[in-house]
Amino acid sequence: MYKLSWLTSLLIGYPLYVAPFPDDPRLQDFQQQQLQQATEVRFATAELARAAAISHHDRLLAGHWKDKVLILQLDSKAKSQLAPFVISMESATQWQTAQAAAFSQLHNPSERSEANQAQAGISGFPCYETVEESYAIAEQLVRDYPDYASWQPIGPAWAKSNGRPGYDLYVLKLGKNNGMPNKPVLLINSAIHAREYATAPLMLAFAKSVLQGIGTNADADWILERQEIHLLLQSNPEGRKIAEGGLLWRKNINDLSCSAGNYGVDLNRNFSFGWNSVPGGSSGDSCDLTYRGVSAGSEPETQALQQYARAVFQDNRGPLRTDAAPATTPGIHLDIHSFSELVLWPWGENATPAPNGAALQTLGRKLAWFNDYLPTQAVGLYPTDGTTDGVSYGELGVAAYTFEIGTAFFQSCAVYQNQILPDNLKALWYAARVSAAPYLLPAGPEVQALTLNTVDGKVRQDQSLTLQFTLTDRQTNQQNGVEPNQPITKAELFINQFPTGAVAADVVLSAKDGAFDSAVELISGTLSGLPLGKHRLYLRGTDASGQAGPVYASYVEVTPAQEDPLISLDFSVQCQFLRCTFQNLSQVATGSNLAFSWQFGAGQSSQASATQFVFSAAGSYPVSLSTVSLGQPRLVTKTVTVFSEPQVSFSSSCSNLVCDLTASASSGNGAITQYNWQLGSAVASGNPLRFTFSGAGSYPVTLTVQDAAGQQASSSQTLTVTAPPPPPPAVTAEKSSGGSWPWVLSLSLGLLCWNRRQRRWCEMDRLR
């Protein structure tokens, strides 16, 4: 069975509540036939699955070619045709069961909530506007931006053209009404296959993003001034209304030829150029999913788009299929489809590259860089003919592409809003950027990551404007081949004048490393002397092939110089081990009220004028004091080195007045280099130390050690010392009579004598 992961993602965004389903038995038959023919097809390689997704896009129901498994609507003929390319084909029972249950729930009135019934957008998909809502929003954009937008009908859809209730096709045209002639055109149509929900909303979002940038987005302004964007939001509005009811409907609603449920003409097989030109490129069976219609361009929807394209694009290609359009041909035509995550270009009839194939491939790979889709020529397992690019490229030589966006026809809003929309908006902006020369500009370098030293887009006149950006010749999708690149050779800045052949650059910028010798270069520059006011900066790069890339623009506003209220920015620091006290010494002009902020690293900060901070460990730390003066950030940074506290203690052993002192000390900052003692009023140094006090008593003793980093720590004790035993008391000496006179000492307990002969003290009886 197919992977549950993508089946679950398919059903998660499936609409749970819709408007009452049209009471048409043929549409019910269509739904049943689609369920019955749903087939799980496994391929040996992702490449084969991708080719099948292109060739059998009409039969695609679910799955992704990268998984090598697709759910296709296959009759017996289609199965026979596909059999040589697959590993297995079996009934997609799990998908059928889930789809039938979901569809039944969609049309069960008892399960609809009032909130859901009142919800804007396609039922269950609030992110996708209905046909009516998309038209109403487009009309509102015209009212909001009357000098930049218009809304014009280009023809009726099939039902309305046949006298039935139906819809007109409208183009939302974007461009400044400034009278500039022959503006290059980016023409985009979407939703030509009705079931492809995300396509028309993407176009509407693109229109909003361009118009909402007027006055603030320099790229939006120059694009609208010098070029035009034409958006056919709903290329098949009547078929779209059936799809809004929850059916995977593809074609228009022409029901004159097919009486079964799968009526209609595949509009993307009905275009005149190449119509019915190759076997298998389309079908003559009026009930087939790729029915091409009774004749080339037979459908009013096709006629409207063809006539419009011929009106806005000049014919720049010769009559032969091998004739290339001139490299300078302006204009791009995009046909937005879903799904399969592909960017496709002509030809689809065969694998032969188009006459402009190399340039088409270059731009295709550039477009795919933004949405990360696979860029490839439009041919798959089998050819296709009568497609939309027939009129634009086949007839007129205009660069033409098909986007297959997303991973499902009824794509969930979460995937659309978080991935498809932002990625493809970038690709559409790029298409607008290069539409003046799509066969040339994509071969040149791109500008990336432009930064200016502005605050809110402003810089003071007395300040220099610095800018930095990257020029790259490698901004291209490499999934399906490597695009050649060359070293960057030039970086140009134009001020308030769009780069054209007759306009010289105001500033030629330099590579930051001093040499242009790589396909990716960091560019920097400084400007001064710009006059007051708002200025538009245009940037452009050139590579070694001599090809300039597209233009990128940015605004800067130069404001008057002012007296700086910040006279000086400085601070002091005093540290005791890991604890430091910081004092703001900055000077400001009288009456100024600047706010200052300390940054201690690791997200620690303070706004106090004086503050203390305890660092977590010894080391050197950058500490910054910052403020904003005259709109410019100001910063002073100092490196603060802190040390850990040495650990110290000592022991003592005293005998009478003599004490032996032994220190115990260590430091994480290095070896202990000094031991200094304060013993009462005396001082000494060394370890260990023997010290004799002058007399008995209690003495304060302090040991101060110093380590290799000069850090000191102390430990104190009080030592008590005692006097030694008293010496013998004084005696009275008398000389005795006789030859050996002894000294007689009168003691309280007895007598001692000195025997001269024996030269020793002797003990005598007490004097009698």
Protein Blocks (a to p, Z undefined) as FASTA:
>chain_A
ZZfklmmmmmmmpcfbdcdddddfklmmmmmmmmmmpccdddfbfklmmmmmmmmmmmpm
gdcfklopacddddfklmmmmmmmpfbdcddfklmmmmmmmmmmmmmmklpcfklmmpgc
jehiambccfklmmmmmmmmmmmmmmlgccddfbdcfklmnopacdddddddedddehpa
hiacddddehkbmklmmlmmmmmmmmmmmmmmgojamklmmmmmmmccdddfblclmlmm
mmmnopacfbdcbfklbmbfkgcjdfklmbfghpakbghkacfbfkbmklgbjbehkbfk
lmmmmmmmmmmpccfbdfbfklccdfklgciddddddeehiaddddfkbmcdcfklmmmm
mmmmmmmmmnopacddfbdfbccehiaklmmmmmnopacddddehjbfblcfklmmmmmm
mmmmmmmmmmmmmmmmmmlmmmmccdehiacfbeehiacfkbccdddddddfkbccfkno
cadddddfbdcddehiacdfklccfbdcddfkopacbfbdcdddddehiaeddddddddd
ddfkopacdddddddddddddddfblbgcdddddehjbccdddfbdcdehiacdddddeb
jhiacfbfbdcdddfbecdddddddddeehiacddddddddddddddddddddehjbccd
ddddddfkbccfbdcddehjbccedjddddddfbecddddddddddfkopacdddddddd
dddddddddddddddedjbdcdddddfkbccdddfklopaddddddZZ
